[in-house]
Amino acid sequence: PFGTGMQTEAIFMPNGDYSIASRMGTLATRHWGRYEIVENWIHFRLHGAEPREYCAHLGCTRLAWPRSETWHVTRFDGRVLETVNGRLVRVR
């Protein structure tokens, strides 16, 4: 319905830091923090996220981001990561 697919890029640093940016049309989000990998699960602990509020013609609303997130990985070929919910992420 938005005329374009969602694009997500995840950057995993060897020291355990990560950054994930997603874009769909003109909407964009980014969150960062620490990650931990156990078998085919990736657990994220968010330290920060953007945007902090959503503004529309009726005013602005402060966004409440989750403190953590876990992905169940079903496929990873070194560049593209696929999760149970069908998310394909380009990894750098």
Rosetta blueprint (number, residue, H / E / L):
1 P L
2 F L
3 G L
4 T L
5 G L
6 M L
7 Q E
8 T E
9 E E
10 A E
11 I E
12 F E
13 M L
14 P L
15 N L
16 G L
17 D E
18 Y E
19 S E
20 I E
21 A E
22 S E
23 R E
24 M E
25 G L
26 T L
27 L E
28 A E
29 T E
30 R E
31 H E
32 W E
33 G E
34 R E
35 Y E
36 E E
37 I E
38 V E
39 E L
40 N L
41 W E
42 I E
43 H E
44 F E
45 R E
46 L E
47 H E
48 G E
49 A E
50 E E
51 P L
52 R L
53 E E
54 Y E
55 C E
56 A E
57 H L
58 L L
59 G E
60 C E
61 T E
62 R E
63 L L
64 A L
65 W L
66 P L
67 R L
68 S E
69 E E
70 T E
71 W E
72 H E
73 V E
74 T E
75 R E
76 F E
77 D L
78 G L
79 R L
80 V E
81 L E
82 E E
83 T E
84 V L
85 N L
86 G L
87 R L
88 L E
89 V E
90 R E
91 V E
92 R L
